[in-house]
């Protein structure tokens, strides 16, 4: 954090993205809308996997993609227009064949306060049929190599 406030990240070595909350990100209540949080989670997920080499070109080459199957978000405190936020993510679940999971933590830069914690799970799908499919070896190598132990893995209650 640029202002010297240390962040207590939930897990070590996060992949991060800085967000400046704009007026258009807010809703009638004056804080960031829940739909905007979901968009931010998707944006950082793509940035993270692309930084690991899981590019859109690789998706097109293999004909496979990781589709979100579940997202669980805990809204802890509001973000407002003008806030600078730091969103962190980690890959925290991987079964080596079909599924992966990731964890998120969103903090306000000015005070290091956690505003959101979230977990999403993903399943490999064939991009043409949109049906579940075993993940290509390229995905397995990338996801397996980026896994961070100790986080939230797969939700087994659903």
C-alpha positions in Angstrom: 0.0 0.0 0.0 1.4 3.3 -1.0 0.3 5.2 2.2 2.3 2.9 4.6 -0.7 1.1 6.0 0.1 -2.6 6.0 -2.4 -5.0 4.6 -3.1 -8.2 6.4 -3.5 -10.5 3.4 -5.4 -13.7 4.0 -2.7 -15.7 2.1 0.9 -15.0 1.1 2.0 -13.5 -2.2 -1.3 -12.3 -3.8 -1.8 -11.3 -7.4 -3.2 -7.8 -7.1 -5.1 -5.2 -9.1 -5.7 -1.6 -8.1 -9.2 -0.1 -8.5 -10.3 3.5 -8.3 -14.0 3.5 -7.5 -15.9 5.8 -10.0 -19.2 7.5 -9.6 -20.7 5.1 -12.2 -19.6 2.1 -10.0 -22.0 3.2 -7.2 -25.7 2.5 -6.8 -28.6 4.4 -5.2 -27.2 3.7 -1.8 -24.1 5.6 -2.7 -21.7 2.7 -2.5 -20.1 0.3 -5.0 -22.9 -1.9 -6.5 -22.7 -5.6 -6.0 -22.7 -6.2 -9.7 -19.5 -4.1 -10.0 -17.8 -6.3 -7.4 -18.5 -9.3 -9.5 -17.1 -7.5 -12.6 -13.9 -6.7 -10.6 -13.6 -10.4 -9.6 -13.8 -11.5 -13.2 -11.3 -8.8 -14.3 -8.6 -9.9 -11.8 -9.2 -13.6 -12.6 -8.5 -13.0 -16.3 -5.5 -10.8 -15.5 -4.1 -13.5 -13.1 -4.4 -16.5 -15.4 -3.1 -14.5 -18.4 -0.1 -13.5 -16.3 0.5 -17.2 -15.7 0.4 -18.0 -19.5 -3.2 -19.2 -19.7 -3.9 -16.7 -22.5 -7.0 -16.4 -24.6 -5.0 -17.8 -27.5 -4.4 -20.9 -25.4 -8.1 -21.2 -24.7 -8.8 -21.0 -28.4 -6.1 -23.4 -29.3 -7.3 -26.1 -26.9 -11.0 -25.3 -27.3 -11.4 -25.3 -23.5 -12.1 -22.7 -20.9 -12.7 -22.5 -17.1 -16.3 -21.5 -16.5 -17.5 -20.1 -13.1 -19.8 -22.6 -11.4 -20.2 -20.8 -8.1 -19.3 -17.4 -6.5 -19.7 -16.6 -2.8 -19.2 -13.1 -1.7 -19.1 -11.7 1.8 -19.6 -7.9 1.8 -17.9 -6.7 4.9 -17.9 -2.9 4.4 -18.8 -0.4 1.6 -16.6 1.1 -1.0 -17.5 4.6 -2.1 -16.7 6.8 -5.2 -13.2 8.1 -4.9 -11.9 5.2 -2.8 -8.7 3.5 -4.1 -9.0 -0.3 -3.5 -6.6 -3.2 -3.9 -8.1 -6.5 -5.0 -6.1 -9.7 -4.4 -6.5 -13.2 -5.6 -5.0 -16.6 -5.2 -5.7 -20.0 -6.8 -6.7 -22.2 -3.8 -8.2 -25.3 -5.3 -7.3 -27.7 -8.1 -8.3 -31.2 -8.7 -5.9 -31.8 -11.6 -8.7 -32.8 -14.0 -11.8 -30.6 -14.1 -12.1 -28.0 -11.3 -10.3 -25.1 -9.8 -11.1 -22.6 -7.1 -9.9 -19.1 -6.3 -10.0 -16.8 -3.3 -10.3 -13.0 -3.3 -9.8 -10.2 -0.8 -10.6 -6.6 -1.4 -9.1 -3.9 0.8 -9.3 -0.1 0.9 -5.9 1.4 0.4 -6.3 4.3 2.8 -6.8 2.2 5.9 -6.1 -1.4 4.8 -9.6 -2.5 5.8 -11.0 -5.6 4.2 -14.2 -4.7 2.3 -14.9 -8.0 0.6 -13.9 -11.7 0.8 -15.0 -14.1 -2.0 -14.4 -17.5 -3.3 -15.3 -18.8 -6.8 -15.1 -22.3 -8.3 -14.6 -23.1 -11.9 -15.1 -26.1 -14.1 -13.4 -26.8 -17.4 -15.8 -26.8 -20.4 -15.6 -27.4 -24.1 -16.0 -23.9 -25.6 -18.2 -25.2 -28.5 -20.6 -27.5 -26.6 -20.3 -25.6 -23.2 -20.3 -29.0 -21.5 -17.9 -30.2 -18.9 -14.6 -31.5 -20.2 -11.4 -32.7 -18.9 -8.9 -29.9 -18.8 -6.0 -29.8 -21.2 -2.5 -30.6 -19.9 -1.5 -27.0 -20.5 -4.2 -25.8 -18.1 -3.3 -28.4 -15.5 0.3 -27.4 -15.5 -0.4 -23.7 -15.2 -3.1 -24.1 -12.5 -1.2 -26.7 -10.6 1.9 -24.6 -10.5 0.1 -21.6 -9.2 -1.9 -23.3 -6.4 -1.6 -21.6 -3.0 -2.2 -24.0 -0.1 -4.2 -23.0 2.9 -7.0 -21.2 1.3 -10.6 -22.0 0.7 -10.9 -24.9 -1.8 -14.0 -26.5 -3.1 -17.4 -26.0 -1.6 -18.7 -29.5 -1.0 -22.1 -28.5 0.5 -23.8 -27.9 -2.8 
